[in-house]
Each structure stands twice: as structure tokens, then as C-alpha cells.
């Protein structure tokens, strides 16, 4: 959970990293007005940054950057799910972009097409390699979020949406902001609550069931094939589409809902975590008539991915760089997961570590003072995240640990410190009446 003073800390550290401030920092009163809080909250933020030796105070003058010790905001960042920019294939994409520009394809600077760039769609169809899927089923969207907005925010939505709890926080936020009627079904380390799922689908009130079956965000778990087949059987019985977010296809194993039942699945594959979020390109595969209806909304809402980005993705997927870069990314991921696993030794509660993936999850007893541990780690400069924003249940005591943003040495030091904090706190009961500033 983020507190107001940690929000101010994050803001200041981010501005320092971007060289917005190079010497003197904003006044206490100025930050209090900006963040709508008291002066004491700003002072607390500055005091914490001072304890980290990132800033220092000068009497009657204010706060200044400690240039002798500045720490990158990503050095110990287990909070964010954004890929580490240093691990993205920058040089490969630069070469691809240069090749495209040299080819002088003027049309790539124009608007995209309703269904997307045909050459990219054809290539992705070949990758699917299934005669049941036609080109008319494939639609290119402006990232996975664009696909989700097309599905849930368009006039195609006639009933409620059912989502896992916990689930991808952007989906949960989108449904709330747009006032789209939805309900949840429980998902734990062990999988979906299939009985609860069937009880809700029986009502006939739902049109879509949104799920992240592989490398779940935030839990990092995979659904079992037997479980997925039960879900598909229910989806057919109660006339519901399974909307599958396969955001980490290159690094995932096991079946997808799409591979098991193409007629009952709307499949979304994005490239943001593995290639670049800046491309804003995703593939949506649905029954042809459904894809056609969605393409109309892309045209009139101007929701398509930039044509140049689609062409870049196509050229990259067909290049020798793609397989080399993915192999390198997998090797990095394996190394970090191995270090995480070793550093976690002695952790007293349950956890899930993926064989390959972006997220691990740590599980705590209901009485555990997880907020206090998060606050203590934050003060020390280690950013971790609970399930706030990913769930409707405030009593879930789980940490989502981002595995790919930190370097190996930082991973080892931070996780050992986390285990130490947890062991010190173990046995204490959570004080629900404690007030956190």
C-alpha cells in the first residue's frame, strides 16, 4: 500500500533521477499544496529521504540533493510491473527502425487500417498455425489495454463482466472508472474457485469471463489444463466468452484457453513486457464476426495501433534479432529467479515462484502486520507491493514481487532484508486501529 508520504518520496526520487531538480528541492509548503496534505506529511517524506542519505537539510534554507549518494528508483524496485528499460531490445529496434525508414514506405506514416496492418496479421496467423483460424479473426489493437477497452467499453457489451480476484489492476480500475457492471470469482495460489465460477455463470448474467491463465498478474501462477477444460465446458453451457490475456506468451508454458477452444475464447497477446511497451501493439483473436464488429469501433474511435509501430514489430519478429533477444531475456530472468529463490530461504510462510515469469507471490497469515513490514522496507529504500488495486478484498495479505526490474546483486540484498524483516515481525498481530500517515 502506498501512503501519502511515500507518494511524495516517489515523486521526489523520480524528479531527481530525471534531473528536474539538480540542487535545491521544492519547499515543504509547495509540496503540501501540490499533494493536498499537511506540512508534517511532507516533513516526514523529507526525513525518510534524509535517512536514506538522498537529501540533506540546511537550516532556514530548505532541502537539497545529496549528490554524494543518489540511488536509482529502479535499483530496489519490486513494486512496479513495468519492464526494466535496460533489458528491452533497444539496439535491435533501432536497427529495425532504420531499415524501415531507408525503405521509404510513405504509407507507414499514415493512419492504420481497421483490422490492422495486413502483413503483420498474416505473419501472426502463420505463427498460430491452425487451419481453424482465419485472417478475418485477427485484429491489431493499441496494446492489450486497447483490446480490453474495445471489448468491455463498446456497444458489444450486453451483460456483466466476470473477472478473477485478484486480477490485472488496470482491468479492475477500468471497469470501476467506466461503471461497467462486473463481479469477481476467487483465484488463489491453488487456482480458480470453480464452484463459485459455476454458481455465478448459472445466473446467465455474464457475457465475458476475463482471466490471465499463464503467469498470472499479480500471483505469477498458471491454471492447470484440467481446470481450464472445466471452465470452457461451463462457458459453452452458459454462453460466455473466455477473454484470455496472454501478456507473456514468449516466456509461458502450458496450454492456453485459445489452444483448447478457439470458438469459445477471445485471445489477447501483447508484446509490451517482452519487446517494448512503447510499441503499443497487441493481437486480438476472436470469431470473425466478432472481430469485424470490433474493427468498426477502432475506425470510429481512432483506437488502432500506429502503422509504423506495427511494421516495426513485423520486421522485428521476422528478424534474427528476435530469437537472440528472447533467449538473452530468458537467461536474465532465470538468473534473477534463481537468486530470488536462494535469497528467500528461511521465509516462514507460503510462496509461489514461477519457473519463468515476471512475478512471484508471498502469502502471509491474516494477523500478520504486513503494512508495517512494507513501511519499514520502504523507509530503507526497498519498494514492495501488496494486492491493493488488484483485489476487492482488503484483507488479502499477499505481496506481488516483480522479478525483472532489479539487478542480481540488488535482488539478493533486498530479498534477504525482506526475509529478515518478516522473521522479526512474525508472531505479532496486526493492529487494525493503527493510523498510518
N, C-alpha and C positions, 0 to 999 in steps of 0.2 A: 504494500500500500504506500502511496506517496503522500507525505504530509506537506503542508504549505511551506515550511521552511526548507524541506528537501527540494521542493519545486524551485524555490529561489536559488538554492545551491546549484541545481542542474542548469538553470538558466545562466548563472554567472560563469560556471565552468565551460559551458558551451560557447559563450561570448568571448571568453578568454582564449579558448582554442582557435576561434575564428579571427583572433586579433582585432575584434571590435574594440576591446579595451586593452591597452598596452601598458598602462601605468596606473593611474588613479581609477577607482571603481565608483559606481553610482552611489549617491548618498542614501542614508537609511530612509529618510522621508520620501525620496524619489521612488525607491523600490516598494515602500509601503503603499504608496498611491498606485503604482503600476500593478501590484498583485492584490490590492484590496485587502490588506491585512494590517496588523498593528506594528508599531516600530519594534516592539520586543521580539516579534517573529523574525523580522529582518536581522536584528542583532543576533538572534540565535543562529541564523544561517551563516552570518559572517563569523561568529565564534567557532562554528564547526569547521568552516573553511580555514580558519586560523589554526585550529588544532591539527589540521592536515598539512599545515605549513604551505598552503597555497596562497594565502594572503597575509598581510600584517596591517596593524592599525597604527596610525600616527596621531598623538593627542591633538585635539582641536583641528584636525585636518581631514580625517576620514580613513578609508581603507585603500590599500594599494596591493598590486600583484606582487607576490614573492617570486621574483624572476630566478631565484636560485633553485626553486623546486616547483615545477609545473607538471602536473600529471594529466595525460590524455584522458578524456572522458570514456574512451573505449578500452582503456588498459585493464580495468577490472569490471567490465560491464556484462553482467549475466542477466540483465533486465530486458534489454531490447531484443526483438526478433529480427531486426534489420541485419542483413549480411555485413560482415566486415569488408569495407571498401577495398582494403589491401588484397583481399582474396579473390576479388572479381577479375575476370579476364580482360583488363583494360587494354593491354598492348595488342591482344588478338583482335578486339573490337575496333581499335584504331586502324589496324591494317585492313580489316574488312570494310570499314567506312571509306578509307582512302581508295580502295579498289572500286567501290560503288561510285564514288564521285568522278573517278577517272573514266568510268564507262559513260558518263554524261547522259544518264537516263532521266531526262527532264520530268517525265511523268511521276517520278517518285517524290517530287516536291509538291504534288497536287493533293487533293482530297483522296481519302481511301474509298474503297468500294463497299457497298452494303454488307456483303458477306466476307470481305477482307481480300487481301492480295492473293489472287488465284494461284500463283506459283508456290506460295507458302502453303496454302491449303492443300494443294496437290502433294507437296512433299510430306506434310503431316499425315495425309491419307495413306501414303506409301509406308510410313512408319507404323501406322496402326495395322496395316497388312491384314485386312479382314474383308472378305467379299460382302459381308452383311452391311458394311458401312459405305455409303456413297459420298461423293463430294458435296452434295446438297445438305449433308448432315453437319458439315464442318463450318464453323463461324469463327472469325477472329475478332476478339474484343479488346478493349483498352484495359488490359490486366484482368486478374481474377475478380477484383472489386467491380470492374465494369461489367463482367459477366453476371455477378450476383445482383447488381442493380438492374440489369436488363430483365432478369428472371423475377425478382421479388418486387421491383418498383414499377413494372409495366402493367398495362391493362390485361395482361395474360393471367394475372393472379386473381383467382376466383374464390379461393378458400384460404384457410390459415396455413402458416409455415410451421413445421416441426423441426426443432434443432436439438443437437446434443447439449448437455450441460455437464461439464464445461464445453465451450466451443470457441472457435476463432473470434476474438474480441471485436474485430471490425464488423463481422456479420451481426453480432449481438447488438452493437451500437447502431448499426444501420437500421435494423428492424425497430429499435426503440425510437430513433430520431424521426423516422418516416411514419411512425404509428401504424406499422404493419402488424396485423394480429398474428401472434405466434405463441407456441407453448414449447416446453422442453421435455426431454427424456434423459434420464441419468446415464452418464458414462463414467466408469471408474477405471482403475488400473486393470481390472479383470474384463472389461468390455462393456457392452450396452446392457441396460436393463430391458431385456427382450419382452418380458411380461408387461412392463409399463408401456413399451412401444406398441404392442398389440392392442392393449386396452384403449389407447388414445386413437390409433388408426381405425378401430372398430366404430368409432363415433361418426366416421365419414366427413369430418370437419376439415381434413387436411388435403392439400394439393401436392406439397413438396416436403420431403424429409432431407435436410441438409446434414452432411456428415463428412468428416475427414478420416477415412478408414486407415490410411497408412501415415506413419509419422505424425500422429495427431498433434494438433496445436490447440491446447498447451501441454498435454500429457506426454507426448512422444511415443505413444503406444500404437499397436496395429490391431485391427479386428481380425479374428480368426475366420477362415473360409466357411466353416460350418455355420458360424454366427451370421455371416453375410448372406448365406443362402436362405436362412430363416427370414432375414429382413426382406429379401427380394420376394420370397413367397408371400409375405404379408403385403408388400407393395402391390403385387398383382391382384391379390384378393380384394384389397380396399382401394384400388385405382389411385395409387400415389406414385409420383416420380421420386426416385432417389437422386438427389443433387450431390454429386461427388466432387470434392475439392482435392485434387491430386497435385498439391503445390510443390512436391519434392520428388517428382517422378524419376529423375536420374539416379537418385540415391535410395529408392524404395524397393523392397522385395515383396513377394506375395501377390495374391490376386487383387484386382480392383472390382468394384461393382460393375463397371463398364465391361470388363472382360468376362464376367459371369452372366450378364443380362443386358445387352445393349438396348433392347427395346424398352427397358424399364428405368434406364439411367440417363441422366444428363451429366455429362462428364466435363470437368473443367481442369485444364492443365495450364499452369503458368510457368514462367521462366525467370521470375524475379529473384528467387533465392539462389539459383544456380548460375545464372548468366548476368542479369542486371535488372534491378527494379526500374531503372531509368528507361528501359525499352517500352514498358507499359504495354506488353503484348501477352495475350493468353489465347488458348484454343478452347472453344466450347463445342461439344459434340452432342447432338440431340436428334431425335427423329426429324426427317426432312421438313415436314410441315411446320414443326415447332421452330426449327432454325430459321425458316423463311419469315415467320411472324416476328421473330426477334430482330431479323435484319431490317425490317421496316422501321423499328424503333431506333436502330443505330443510325439510319438515314436521317430521320426527322429530329432526333435528339443530338445529332453530331457526336455520337459516342464511340466512333471507331478508333482503332489504334493508328498512329501516324504511319503513312505508307512507307516512308523512308526507314522507319524502325522495323517494319515487317520485312522489308527487303534485306536489311542488315541481319535480322535473325535467320532468314532463309540461307543467306550466303554463309553465315557462321555455322549453322547446323550441317551444311554440306562440306565444310572445310575440314582440313586435317587438324586445325586448332581445337575444334570442339572435343574430340575424344581425348586429346592430350590434356586439355584444361580440366575436363571432368575427372580424369584419372588423378591429376595433381590435387584437385579439390577433395576427392575421396581419401587420398593419403593423409592430407591435413586433418580431415575430420576423424579418421581412425586414430590418429595420434592424439588428438585432443580428448577423444572418448576414452582412450586407454589411460591417459594421465588423470582424467576426471575419476575414473573407476578406482585407480590406485589411491588417489588422494582422499576418496570418500571412505576409506577403511576406518572402521570404528564408529560410523554413523549408526545411531541406535534404533532408527525407525525404518519403515519400508521405503523403497525407492524403485524407480524404473530407469534403466539406462539402455538406450537403443543400440542395436548393432551398428547402425548407420543412420544419422539423422541430426536435426538441429536442436532438439530439446530433450532434456531429461526431466524427471519429476520426483520430488521428495515429499513424503507423506508424514504428517505429524498427528499426534493424538489431539482430540478436541480441546483438552485442558491445557495444551502446551502454549507458552507465551511467545507465539511466532512473531507478533508485532514488535515485541521488544528486541528479538534477535535481528529482525530486519532493520530496525532503527539503529542498533548497535553496529551492524555491518556497514550501514550507510555512513555513519559517522567516521568509520575507518576507511571509507573510500571504496567499499565493495557494494555494487548495486545488484540486488536480487529482487525478484518479483513474486508475489503470491498470485492468487487467481482473481483478484479484483479486476473486473471488466470482462472476465471470461465466463463468469457464472452468475446466476441469480441467487445463489445460496451463500450468504455471508459467513457461514460457519465452516466452510471448507478450508482446511488447513493444509495447503499444498503449495510448494514452491515450483514454479516453472524455471528451469535453469537453461539459459541459452548457451550452447556448447561451442559456437563457432566465432564469437566476436573477440575472444581473448587469445593471447599468445600462450604457448605451452607453459612457460615459467610462471606467468601470472595465474594460469589455471591452477597449477599445483599449489601456489601460495594461498590463493583465495579460498579454495575448497577446504584446505586443511584448517584455515582460520574459521570457516563456517562450521566445520565439524567440532572444533574446539568450543565455539560459542554455544552450539546446540547441547553439547555434553555438560557445559556449565549450567545451562538453563534447565536441563532435564529434571523432571520431578516437581518443578514449580507449577502452580496453577495460574491460568490466565486471569488477570484482573480486568474484568469487563468494564469496571467503573473508572479505570484509569483514563485520564484525559491526555491526549497527545496533541501538542501544538502543531 
